[in-house]
Amino acid sequence: MSAHTPTPAQITVAVQALRDDAARWARGASHLQEASTHVASATLPADAFSALGSDMAHAYAALRSRVGALLDAATTNYVAVAAALHESADTYESEERANAHRLRHLY
């Protein structure tokens, strides 16, 4: 094989690396979703801010909402990256199998 053509072992390692990375992104998405759930449940009654008034209660609610939205968006992005990595690995494997099949029938 030439220096630019990966060996079957290198292809296997590369595909597994894509799958491993996808799993890490999926775990990250799970952690972010868990954090979002915790933020959503971190409510405080307005009287918890008694010395600071309702403005502080509204600011806290707005902050909690914004953090929750950011965590949800990050979760969506992590899931998309994981899916793209899985799809890349599947495509790479499929194309390699097709190319190997064509080469076997070439001779």
Buried (B, 14 or more C-beta within 10 A) or exposed (E): EEEEEEEEEEBEEBBEEBBEBBEBBBEBBEEBBEBBEEBBEEEEEEEEBEEEEEEBBEEBEEEBEEBBEEBBEBBEBBBEBBEEBBEBBEEBBEEBEEEEEEEEEEE
